[in-house]
Amino acid sequence: MGRQKQRHISGLTALAAALLVTVTGCAGQTDSGQADSGPNGKGPTAQPTAEPTRGAPGGPPAGAGTLPGLPGAAEARARLAALKVAPQGSMTGYSRDKFPHWAEQGENCNTRETVLERDGTGVRRDSQCRAVSGSWLSVYDGKTVTKASGLDIDHMVPLANAWRSGANTWTQEKRKAFANDLTHPQLLAVSAVTNRSKGDQGPEEWQPPSRAYWCVYARAWTSVKATYGLTVTRAEKTELGTMLDTCGS
């Protein structure tokens, strides 16, 4: 009986040790089997949200909306070479009302709210499609904005600049399409301060404070002007070439 009792106790000890190993092995894993320890190894914690970082050179920064229809650097250079050079036209007859915006895009949303959704991270809307929370990386100055009221939707080629370079001859319907273009790289959510410092100036007069965005900016500007058959001044064309040189080969 003494030997049987001893074997019984030894078996219970081994079983307890096996259970301890099993429990310990599971404690530091998530459902996917990946370790996810918190500070000082005290168990799982939610991972912090990383600040947006810039993407590859010549591309849009991570965390920012990707401009639709953005050409590569080589294509942009070819399109720039083909742009017609002409002096800026007159502002006679110009009015922002001749470029109706922001157009309705369905589900109570207009063009502005659509771009805010596209360019933001974690954007939440109310029943009227207004962005009530979220985070946006303003690519012109590299600053993070957490309130939609601090953002403007920039027309890559400003309405007044377009007017002076050919849009004065367009129909109202074409100007409306230009002002609400979600297909080409024409609209971008940026900090209000940078959009207002830009005004209606071309790249020969104003460039994004963040030089890291010059490549994308020049590609987008050139694409819009080429798509809509707008002219460029000699100084504008020269500066766009300089900005495209920041793209590398």
N, C-alpha and C positions, 0 to 999 in steps of 0.2 A: 504493500500500500504506500510506503514512504517514497519508493521510486516513482510510482504512478503520480503521486501528488506533486513531486518535484518536476516531472515532465509536463504536467498540466500548467504549473506556474510559469515554466519557461515558455510554453506556447503562448500564454496570455501576454507575456512581456514582448515577445517578437511581434505579435499582432498589433500591440500598442505602438511599437516603434514604427511599423509600416504605415499606420494611420497618420502618425506625426509627420512622416516624410511627405505623404500625399497632400496634407493640408498646407504644409510649408511651401511646397512646390507651386500651389495654386494662388497663394496670397499676392504675389507680385505680378499677376497677369490680367490683362483685359480679356474680353471675349474673343479677341483675335489672337490671343496667345502672346502679345507683345508686352514687354515690361513697361510699366507706367507708374513708377514710384514717385511719390511727392517729395518735398524737401526732407532731407535727413532720412530718406527711406521709410517714412511713416505712412505709407499707403498711397493709393491713387488720388491725384488732384486734377482739376481741370487744367488743360494746357492754356497758357496765356495767349491772347491774340497778338500776333506779331505785328509790328508797325509795317506799313507797306514799304517795300524795297524796290529799287529800280531793276528793270529787266535787262535783257541783253542790250549792248550798245546799238543804237539806231532803232530800237524798238520801244514801244510804249512801256512806261514803268509798271511793274506789277502792282495791282491794286487799283489801277486806273482803267477806265473803259477803253477797249481797243477801238480805235477809229475805224469805221467801216470803209471798205474800198481803198484802203491805204496802199499805194504802190510801193514797190521796192525802190531802192536808191537808183539803180540803173535805169529803171523805167521812168522815174521822176526826172532824171537828167535828160533823157531823150524827149520827154514831153516839154521840159523847160526850153530846150533848144528850138522846139517848134512853135513856141508862143509868139504871137505877134507883138512887136514893140511899138508903142504909140504914146504920146503925151497923155496925161490925165485929162479927162474931159471936164466939163463944167458941172457945178452942183445945181445949176438952174433947174427948177422944177422938182428937186429931190424932197422926199418926205418918207419917213419910216412907215407911214400908213400905206405907201405904195408897195410895201413888202409885208403883207398881212402875216402876223405871227402872234401868239402861238396857236397853230391849228389843232383841232380836235383829232385824237388818234384812237378813239374808242374807249369804252369802259370808264368814262369820266376823266380820262387822261388827255392832256395836251402834249405838245412836242416837248415843252420844258420838262414836265414830269417824266416823260419817257426817257430823256437823256439823263436825268438825275438817277433814275433806276438803273440804266445801262452802265453809267460810269461810277456808281457807288458800290460800297460793300455793306452788306447787312441792312439794306434800305427797307424801312417799314413805311407803309402808306396808310392814310386814313380813308374813310369811305368816299372822299372826294378826290382821291388819288394824289393828295399832297404828301410829300415826303416828311414824315414826322420824326424820323431818326435814321441814323446811318453814318457812314464815314466816307469821305471823298479825298483822294489825293489830287491836289491842284498841281498839275504837271508843269505849269508855267513857272511856279516858284518853289515846288517841292514841299509845300505845306499841307498838312492834314486839316480838313475842315469837318466839323461834326454837326453843323447846323445848316440846313438847306438855305436859310436866309443869307448865309455868308457866301453863297455861290451865284455866279451869273452863268448863263449859257452863251458862250462865245461863238459868234459866227467867224469861222476861221478866216474867210474873206469877208470883211465887214460890209454891211449893206451899202453904206455910202461909197466905199471903195469900189464895189461892184457897179454902182450907178455911174461913177466916173470912168469905168473901163468897159462899158457896153450895155449894162442892164437898163439904162435909160430908154433903150429902144425895145425892150421886151414888153410882152403883154403882162397884165396884172397877174394872170394865172401862173405864168412862168416865174415871176418874182416871188409869188407865194410859195411855189415849189422850192425855190432856192433858199428862202428863209426858214423852211421847215424840213430841209433835206436830211433824212435819216439813213440814206443809202450810201452817200459819199462822205469823205472826211471833212464835213463842213461845220458840225456842231460838237461842242465839247464843254463839259462842266468844269469851270475853273474858279479860283477865288475872285470875288467881286473887285478887289483892289487891282489885280493884274488886268482884268478885262477892261476896267475903266481907264487904266493907264495906257492901254493899247488904243482905245478909241477906234477911229477909222483909219489908223495908220497902216501902211504897208510894211513889209520886212526891211525895206531900205531905211525906215525911220524908227521901227520898234521891233525888238526881238525878245523872246521869253527870257526873263532874268536867269532861269536855269539853262545854262549852255548845253546841258545834257539832253535837252529836248529840241535843240535846233534841227537836228536831222529829221525827226518826225514832223516838226512844224513846216519845214521847207517842202517835204514830200507832200504833206496834206495841202498846203497853199497852192503848190504847182498843179496838183491833181484837180483841185476845184476850178482854178482858172482855165485849165485845159478842157475839162468836162463841159464848162459853160461857154467856152469860146470867148473868154474875157481877155483883154489886152494887159500887157505889163509895161511899165516904164523901163528905160535902160538901166537906171539905178536899181530898180526893183529886181530885174533879171540878174544883175551882177551880184546883188546881195544873196539872192536865192542860191546862186551857184556856190558862193562862199559857205553858206549854211549847209548845203548838200555835201560839201567837202568834209564836214564833220562826221559823215556816215562811214567813212573809210571806203575800202574797195568793195 
